[in-house]
Amino acid sequence: MEYSIEKFETGYLMVNTWVFPLNEKSVAVIDPGGLSPELSQYLDKLHPTHLEIMLTHGHFDHVGGLPALVRKYSDYRLWIHEKDAAYLGAAGTETHFKSFAPLHVQKLIEPLEKHPLPDPTDFYKEGDNVNGFTVLYTPGHTQGSICLWSKEAGILFSGDTLFYGSRGRTDLLGGNEMQICQSLKRLFTELPGSTQVYPGHGSNTTIEFEKKYQGAYV
C-alpha cells in the first residue's frame, strides 16, 4: 500500500505531525503537537468523518494539539502505549509538569490546564497491526515509546526514538539510555536499510544511513 503522507511542523517545539488518508472517510494523524492553520486547512480539504490519532509517545510537544483536534472531530480513536498513558487524560498535565521540570518549560505546558487532554481509546502492544503499520515497542526516550513500521511501504515513523544523525534524549522522567540503545540496535538489525524514516523532529533519513552513522555508538 502506498500512503500520501503530508508533514506539518506543529506546536512550540516544531514537532513533525504526519497526516495521510486511510480511506475516503478516515484520516491518520501521527503526533499532533498542535493544530496549526495549515494542518487544519489540510484536514478540512480531506473532510474526514473519522480520525485515527496515533501517538509515538506521550510528551506534551507531541500531544498538544489533541484538545483542539478532538473538539473538531468527535469521531476518533486515540492510540498510545499503555506505559505512556499517564500523559493523557485529566491528570496528564501533572505528569507533563513532573516530567519536564528539569527543562523549566512550564509556560509551554500551562495551556493544557485550560484544555485538558483526552483519554486514550486504544493501547498499542508490540507486534500489533494498526492501520497497516506494525507496532515496534522501542522504549528509552520514554517507557511507552513506539515506532510504526510498514514493511510493504518501506517507511518507519520513529517518533523521538531515532532522528537524522541523532536519537532521543533519555534524561527526562522514564528515559533510559541503555533501553534506547537496545531499541536502536533492534531497528538497525531488523529493518531493511532502505526503510525511509519519518522522525518526530527534523529531516527524514534512512535506516541504512543511521546504521552507518550511529550503529557503532549503540
ABEGO torsion letter per residue (X at the ends): XBBBBBBBBBEAAGBBBBBBBABAABBBBBGBABBBAAAAAAAAAAGBABBBBBBABABAAAAAAAAAAAAABABBBBBBBAAAAAABEAAAAAAAAAAAAAAGAAAAAAAAAABBBBBBABBBBBGBBBGGBBBBBBBGABAABBBBBBAAAGBBBAEAABBBGBBBBAABBGBBAAAAAAAAAAAAAABBAABBBBBABEBBBBAAAAAAAAAAAX
